[in-house]
Amino acid sequence: MSTDQDDQGSGRTLALFDGPGQSAAGPEPLADPVYAYIDSLSPVSQEAVWKRLRTVARLFEIPDSATFPWHHLRAAQVARIRQRLMQPYGPAHKRAAPATVNLTLAVFRGIAREARNANALSDEEYRRVCEVKADKGERLARGRAVPTGELTALVRACARDASPAGARDAAMLAALYTGGLRRSELAALTVEDYTAAPPTLRVLHGKNDKQRAVPIPASAAAALDRWLALRGREPGALFMPIDQTGHVAGDGGGMSAHAIYKMLNKRAKQAGIPPLTPHDMRRTFVVICTQCGHHNVIDCQRARSGGVVTQTTFPPTVEEQVL
């Protein structure tokens, strides 16, 4: 078994199909309702759903989460899953966070909805699944806004790297900090998604499959231009891996979202600052937007593009040194 807390089993069999709420039909190969639900989600959300199903499968010693008939579960069984997740498990002997419990319940509601649509579940059974109580616990907010001093240190860490990775990482920092992009959006960018005049990044694979144009300041565009001068403007991913010899990988394949996460932690360590995540950069962008009187990211991006929000509003020391 995996040693990861999220995937660790309980050490004893906990059958889902015994006692109250037993399904009328026994387990059978995975049917359409499960895939119908998963296929309706974005790739990132699909992976999150499979992770939740794998966790439940391990907790209840289900051999294969990909072939188990999750659409057969009824309200009593979903409630049992909820209760198990709220009990300590795994090597750390901790219960799942409330958000994790509620995400798992949302997965089973989604599967139940598709089962109802496929006439595999009655309206009454679907209603009962939806009525399984959420976990009302709360946790302290994760993540943080990044202070100006730490942003400056990150930029200087990139500047000290004379290899192409230094220019690439500075350009990624520019996009994260001035554009408020998610790491998955950053990883999906191609060369064609960058327009120099006016400086704009085109996000074609945003959350919930939404597309948008993200205006960026001239300083961020300058960082991107420096990186493109090294990368070249051949079609392909905007941000590409650097091999061990310090050369830009030429196969057109881009960096993964996880690689961006690792890059930021590497630069944070070099800068001598606490660890941070790409989403902390987006969080910093949102905090600054709020301070400027804009209460959502899109409004702030538009204001920035139109000159309403100036470089003096966003820490100028960072933009001038890095971007």
N, C-alpha and C positions, 0 to 999 in steps of 0.2 A: 504493500500500500504506500501511497505517497506520504511523505512527512509533512507536507504543507497542511496547515491548519484547515484551510478552506476545503481540502479534498480528503481529509483523514477520516476513516470510518470509526464507528463507535466501539468496534471489537465484539459485537454481538448482533445476531440477526434480528432485525425489526421489520417483520413482514408488513407490507402496506395493504395486502389483500386479506387480512384476517380480522375478525371481529366486526363491529358496527361499520356500515358503509361499504361492505364487501361488494365488489363489482359483480354484476350479473354474468359477465363473460370473463374468463381467465385471461392472463397475459397472452398477447399474440404479437406478431411482428408490427413494427411501427406503421401506423396508418397515416393517411393524408392530413388529418387535422393538425398534427404536431408540425409537420413540415410546412403546411399552409401558413401557420403562425410565424414560424421562424423565417420563411422566405419573404414575409411581408416587412421584415426589419432591415435596417442598414447592416453592412458587414460588421461594424463595431458592436452593434446591439446583438447581432447573432452570436458573436463570440461570448458576450456577457450571458446570454440565455443558456448556451451550452455549458458554460462554467457553472451556472446555478444547477442545471440538471445533473452534471457530473458530481457535484457536491452532495446532492440529495441521494443519488445512486450509491455513493460510497457510504454515506451514513446509514442507509438501509440495506447495504450489501447486495445491491442490484448489480448483476454481472456486467451489463452493458447499457449505458444511458442512451445509446443511439438506436437500440432496438426495443427498449421498454415501451409499453403502450401507455404513455403519460395521459392520453386523452380518456383513459378508463377511470382515472381518479375522480372520486366524488368529494363532497365537502368534508366529510368526516376524515378522509385520508389526507386532504390538504391541511386540515386543522392539526392532524398528527405531525405532519412535516413541520408546520409552524412551531409546534411545541418542542420538537426535537432540536430545531435550530436555536431555540432560546435557552437550551441547556448547554453546559460546558462540553466541548469536544475538542479533539485534535491534541497535538503535543503540548500546546500552550494551555490546554484545558480552559478555553474561553468560549463563551457563547457568541453567536454571530451578531454583528452590529444590527441595530434596528433597521437601518437602510437596506442591509443585505436581506434580512427577513422579508421586508416589504417588497423588495425587488423579486424575490422568489415567489411570493404570493401573486405578484403582477404577472409573472410568467405563466403560472397555472390558470389565472383568469384568462389570459390570452389564448392558451391552448383550449380551455373550456369554451370560449367564444367560437373558435373555429370548429370545435366538435359540434356545438349547437347548430352552426351554419350548415354542417354536413349531415344534419339529422342523426348524429351519433350521441346527442345529449339533449334531454328535454329542457324546456325553458325553466321549469322549476328547479332541476338539478343545477343548471347554470346560475340561477339566482342564488342558490345556496352556496355555491363555490365563491361567488362574488361577495357573500356576506361573511366569509371567514374574517375574523377581526384582524386588523393591522396591528403591528407592534408599535405602540405609542411611545416607546423609549426615545431618548434623545442623546446625542453625543456632541461634544465640543466640535466646532467647525474645523475641518482640516485645511491645511494650506495657509498661505500668508501672502500679503503684498510685499514686494521686494523693495527695500529702501534704496534711495538714490545712490548712496555710497556703495552698496553691494552691486548695483547695476554697473556703476563705473568700474568696480573691480573686475567684473565679468568681462567687460569690454577690453580692459587692459590685459587680461589673461589671453584673450584672442589676439590682441595686437603683438604680444610677445612671441606668438607662434608664427614663424616665417614661412611655414609650409602652407599649401593651399587650404588645409583644414582651418587655419586661423581666419582666412578671409571668408570661407564658407560658414563657419560658426558665428562670425560677427554678423553676416547677412541674415542668418536664421534668428539671431537675437533681435536684429532690427525688425524683422517681420513679426516676431512674437510680441515684442514690446510696443511697437508703434501701430501694429495692425490688429492686435488682440486675437490672433489666430489660435485655434486649437492645434495640438501637435499632429493629429490625424489630417487636418486640413493642410498643414505645412508639408507633411510627407507626400500628399497627393498633388502638390503643385508641379506643373511642367513649365518648361521655358516659355511656351506659348501663353501661359497664364500671367506672365509679367509684361506690363506695358510701361515703357519709360516715360512717355509724355501723353497725358498726365500720368504721374507715377501711380500705378494701380496693380493690385494682385487680384486675379479672378479665381474665386473659390467655387469649384464645380461640384465638390463632394462635401458639402457642409452637413451639419447635424440635421437629421430628418430629411436628408437628400435635398437640402435647400441650397440654391446657388446665389452668390452675391459678388459684387465688385467691392474690393476693399481699398480705398485710397490710402496712400502712405506718403509721408513727407519726403522732401527732396533728399534729406540726409539719409533716410533709409534706402531710397533709390540708389544713392551713391554707393552704399555698402553692397547692394545687389549687383551693381555694375562692376564693382571691383571683383566680386566673385565670378561673374560671368566672363570677365576678361581671362580668368584662369581656366574656367570650366569649358569655355567655348559656347557657341549658341546653337549647337546641333540639337535637333529635337530630342526630347526625353525629359526625365525628371529634372526639376530645377535644382534640387539639392541631392548630390550624388556622393557615394562613399569615397573615401580616400584610402588607397591600398597601403601596405606596409612600407613601400618605397617612397611614399609621399606623392603619388600620382593619382589624378582623378580617374576613377573607374570609368571605362569607356563603353560599357555595354548598354547604357541607357537606363539601367535599373536605379531606382532612387533609394533613399534612406527610409527605413521603416519608422513608425511612430515610436517604437521602443528604442531604436538607435538615437533618436532625437532626445529622448529622456536620458539616456546614458551620456550623451554629449554634454547636456546641461549640468549633470552631476560632476562630470569630469572637469568642466570649466569652473564650477563652484569650488571644487577641491583645490584647483590651481590658484584660484583667487583668494583662498583662505576664508571663505564665507560658509555659513551653514548650508546643508543640502537644500535644494529646491527643485520644483518640477516645472515643466513647460506650462502647466495650468496656473502656476503661481505668477507667471509673466502675464497671462491673460487676466488674472485676478488684479494685478497691478494696473493694467490698462483700464479695467472697469472702475477701480477705485478712483483713478484720476478723472475718468469720465464723470463720475458722480460728483467729485469735487468741483468740476466745471459746470455743473448744473444739468448734465445730460444723464438720463436715467436708463439708457440702454446703449449697447455697443454700437448699433447701426447709426443712431443719432450722433454719437460722438465721432464716428468715422466720417460722416458727412460734414460735420462741423469742422473737422480738421482739414478736410479736403477744401472746404470753402474759405479757409482762413479765419474762421470764427475762433477756433482754438489755436493758439500760437505756440511757437517753440518755447516761449517763456513759461507757458502753462505746463508743458511736459519738461521734466528736468533738463535744462539745456546742457549741463555738464556732460550728461551721458550722450545725448545726440551729437554734440559737437565732437566728442572724443571718439565715439564708436562709429556712429552712423554717418 
